[in-house]
Amino acid sequence: MLNLGGPRSVDEVGSYLERMFLDCELIPLPFQERLGRFIARRRTPKIQAKYARIGGGSPIYEWTKRQGEAMAQLLDQLSPETAPHKSYIAFRYAEPLTEEALMQMRADGVRRAVAFTQYPQWSCSTTGASLNELWRELIRLNLRDAFEWSVIDRWPAHQAFVEAMAKKVCEGLDQFAPAERSSVLLLFSAHSLPLSVIERGDAYPQEVAATVQAVMERLNFSNEFLLAYQSDIKPFKWLGPSTEQVIRNLGARKRKNVMVVPIAFTSDHIETLHEIDIEYAELAHEAGIANFKRAPALNDDPLFVRALAEIVAEHLRVGRLHSSQYKLRCPGCENAMCRSLLNPAKAALQARAVV
Amino acid sequence: MLNLGGPRSVDEVGSYLERMFLDCELIPLPFQERLGRFIARRRTPKIQAKYARIGGGSPIYEWTKRQGEAMAQLLDQLSPETAPHKSYIAFRYAEPLTEEALMQMRADGVRRAVAFTQYPQWSCSTTGASLNELWRELIRLNLRDAFEWSVIDRWPAHQAFVEAMAKKVCEGLDQFAPAERSSVLLLFSAHSLPLSVIERGDAYPQEVAATVQAVMERLNFSNEFLLAYQSDIKPFKWLGPSTEQVIRNLGARKRKNVMVVPIAFTSDHIETLHEIDIEYAELAHEAGIANFKRAPALNDDPLFVRALAEIVAEHLRVGRLHSSQYKLRCPGCENAMCRSLLNPAKAALQARAVV
């Protein structure tokens, strides 16, 4: 299970930020080593304060662990012919890192492995960076032939995921008085990307929009909705409209009921618990939005766990190595290692020949 | 049937461009009157040359006329209880303009009218500008109470439209040798928008992406695909990735088979016949793309005509005044007349009360 991860304690914030700002696949900087370390060091106290306010750390490890265990259990039922299944966590910027996952997998005698991104929509900055790290680590640790791989690289409109998301929107709407519910504006919010990544041809905005459309179709367009992008970092130009600016504008338009729906992350983390629940809530209050809420994250919702298990079960049943989009490098890509796949699973190759 | 329209002869290019550059809802300019006229005059000879090369004018009037007549005929069968139906064309920048349509409607004794955008995906720059012009003209011509209105303001993922689009992709793929077909990259291309419009909160990129996703799902993801945006005008910053740049990059990546799929217009016009078929084809040739093709436009395809008729029939049957998104002004909107609806159809209001 690939994800960005988060610091489990305030003490881990420094190393977490350092890994992030040293990752040229996420944040390309001039003089990456020196400037990356400098920015990470400078931001650490501010970010530590944010983690302190949400209980001292990110819950993403706990949620991913629970999701993985429940998913593996369900998979044993859904796909007995490939059982037993076991989940491992490989975070990109926090422990457990890819190395730890791979070492544990080897110790457990694993042979067949599915690299399963926990980002529903593809971006080279998220899933791409995690997969590239996986291939690099396999080579570095001399594990090139240790496992046979296939990749679940995206699932933006998978029906079971969409159903789980729609359920969370409904749960979120229950926070509003019944008479107000139909007037709630759903503000779908995804992490933004620098425009330079968009211009390279990253699939992210198309796939995020596809998720939004599928969720709204599932809800029979019950409410007005918008899609905006959060968490941009100055001074780069990022994809808009910015969630922050939209909240301000909605206040100015006298909108009374607004619910943010995080659409690109599946667990609670600093962007939901701090940025939306604290920072944007304050902003909304100042802007005059009377009822500002957030839809709950998917976390360990049984419908979502079922979605994860179904996505993997289908992947194994069809026997595909990856989605039909995985091998398509962005037209503007300059990273030669993008879209690799080391030691592809033979079972998947054979299934493909049969299908 | 609302659309931008196009000059039917080279002589009409000047007035067409002038209307376009005087429309502050499409292209807001400082000193709109003077600067708009100046830019239009300066561009006229260049654009005239382009129209000369595609047969002396835009075919959009002919296609829209045929679509409308066939649609109205089919509607009489699909929805006999609302028959007879008749289609009128209201172009924003070329004849027949809105005034002409309204005058003809009055002369024909029309009472109930559906403002039907021919842009599948909403943008304030396209459908929004056309509708605002409609409401303005109704007031100016003293026809405020002459017709009862409802609006079909978007249909980005309507199943019949998606099916027609998927058919055109398949027809387009037939231009490639059978052995090459599966390796064709589908380059969906939509007209771009200035980033300022995106940041205001325009729904366009979300809806265009939704169409792309729906078409690819219908095609069972048979081919690799990308979404890009064409026809940006310097010096503003527009939404990317740019179709032009993507073609260049695909050439550099040694891609041999590329097919552009126009996804935001339903008829052939200068952006397909000249920009894609001539300009981009030359560019692709220079970039080394051996087989560069375009999917045919929907034009008078019977499946598309059926889609148009079904969209209207459903609209009349459900009795809605507009989509659930129409009344949601962009969060950053500064145009107070946006999302108006003059003299709403009582039949639709009653149906709504019953549903």
Interface residues (C-beta under 8 A of the other chain):
Chain A: P156 A157 L185 L195 I198 E199 R200 G201 A203 P205 Q206 E207 V208 A209 A210 V212 Q213 A214 E217 F221 S222 N223 E224 F225 L226 L227 A228 K237 G240 P241 S242 Q245 V246 N249 L250 R253 S323 S324 Q325 K327 L328 R329 P331 G332
Chain B: P156 A157 L185 L195 I198 E199 R200 G201 A203 P205 Q206 E207 V208 A209 A210 V212 Q213 A214 E217 F221 S222 N223 E224 F225 L226 L227 A228 K237 G240 P241 S242 Q245 V246 N249 L250 R253 S323 S324 Q325 K327 L328 R329 P331 G332
